[in-house]
Amino acid sequence: MEEEKEDLEGQVEVLEGEKEELEGQVEELEEEKEELEEQVENVEAEKEGLEDRLLCLNHYEVLEGRLIYPTWNSQMSEEVAAKWDNRLNSRYKRVKVLLVRWASDDLGVSAEIQGLAAVFTYLYEFDISTFLLPDYQPSTALMQRVMEFTDHNPETLLIFYYAGHGAIDPQRNETYWAA
């Protein structure tokens, strides 16, 4: 009887050890479950954000690889016409745009230039030119390109856009362009 009692007490100790081990595993699993639930919440929030973006993008159409709001041009024209009745009396008959960036594009502005070109071309129907500044003798190349771009017609509006850095030479008090 004494042996049986000791045997049962030994079994109880083993079972209590197994119970503690299982409780530890349950605790770990609960922590893991909480982490997974948090990840699911993050994924659902990201999914919701992407679905919202998709809804917005569904209102756009793709025009030569660029997203353009399909009715924006006509809506804008109507609103401008209503508020500015002499808008057609502009002294300009033509608009030319020269978009300039460095050929090396170390600032990563090519997408900016492409986006602006799309707006000027597709929404305003301006005459667009893009010029890539060479790294060798950029001033000479730019001067030549600007001379070609310049229209001495007073009925032509010229827009010059430079995407890059600039600075002032303190010794000469002149500005210069930098990549």
N, C-alpha and C positions, 0 to 999 in steps of 0.2 A: 504494500500500500504506500509505504514511504517512497519507494522507487517510482511508483506511478505518479505520485504527487510531484516529485522532483522532475519527472519527465514532462508532466503537464506544465509546470512552471517554466521549464526550458522552452517548451513550445510557445507559451505565452510571451516570453521574452523575444523569441524569434519573430513572432507575429507583431509585437510592438515595434521592433526594429523595422520590419517590412512596412508597417503602417507609417512610421516616421519617414521612411524613404519615399513611399507613395505620396505622402502629404507634401514633401519637398518637390516631387515631380509635378504634382497638381499646381503648386505655387509657380513653378517655372512655366508651366503650360498657360496659366492664367496671365502671367506677364507677357508671354509670347502672344497670347490672344489679344491683349490690349494693344501691343505694338502693331499687330496685323490689322486690328480695327482702325487704328490711327492711320495706317497706310491706306486702307480702303477709303477712309474719309478724304484723305489728300487726293487720291486718284479720282474720286467722285467729284470733288471740287474742281480739279483740273479738267475733267470731262465736261462739267457744266460750263466752265469758261470757254472751252473749245466749241461746245455746242452753241453758245452765245455768239462767238466769233463767226461760226458757220452761218448762223441766221443773218448776221450783218453782211457777210460776203455773198449770200444768196441774192441780195439786193443790188449787187454789182454785176457788171458783165466784163468779160475779158476782151480787151481790144489790143491786138498785137502784143500779147504777153503782159499787158499792164491792166490793172484794175481801174475802170473808169465808171463812175456813177452814171447810169444811162440817161437820166432825165435832168441831171444837174445843169447842163448847158442851157437847155430850154427854160428851166425854172429860173435860172440866174438871169437870163436875157429878159424874161418877162418882168421880173422884179426890178431890174435896172431900168427898163423902158418905162415902168410905172413911176419910178421915183426920179428919173433923170430924163425928161422928155427931149432934151437937145443932145442926147448922147451920140446921135448920128451926125451931128454937126462938128465932129472932131476935126481939127486941122490936119490930122494924119490920115493918109490914104493907105498906108502900108506900115507894118511893124516888122522889123528884123531883129532877131535875137542872136547874140553870140555867146555861147556857153563855153567857158574856158576852165580846164583843169590840167594838172601835170600828167604827162604820159605815164610816168612811173606809178602814179596813184598811190603813193605811200600813205595817204590819209584815208583811203578807201571811200572817196566821194563819187565814184562812178555811178552808183545807184541813185545818189542825190541828183546828179546831172541828168540821168535818164528819166527820173520822175518829173523833174522840172521841164524837161523837153517834152514829155508826154502831155503835161498840162498846157504848155504854150502851143503845142501842135494840135492836139485833139479838142481842147476846150476853147481855145482862142483863135486857132487857125493862123498863128503867126509863122513867119518864115524863119526856121531854126537852122543854126549852124553850130557845130561843136568843134572846138579846137583843142588839141592835146599839146600842151607845152613840152617841147623837147628838153632834155636835161643839158644838152650842149647848145650854147648860145640861145637861150630862151628869149632874151630881150629882142634880138634881131628877128627871130621867127614871129614873135608876137607882134612886133611893130609892123611887119609885112602883112600879117593876117588882118590886123586892125585896119590897115590902109585899104585892103581889099574889101573889108566889111563896111567901111564907112561909105555912106550914101550921102552925097551932098545935096540931095533933094530935101527941101524943107517940109515936104509932105510925108517924109518917112521918119518914124520914131525908131531910134536905135536903143536897144537894151543890151547892156554888157553885163555878164555875170561871171565872176571869178570864184571858183571853189578852191581855196587853199589859204595859206598863211601869208601875212605881209608884215613888214616892220619898217622902222625908220632908221636910216643911217645917221647917227648923231653927229658924225664929223661933217657930213655933206648936207645934213638936214633934208634928205630926200627919202622918199618911200621906195621900197623894193619888195618884190614878191618872193616868197620862199615856199618850198615844198614841205 
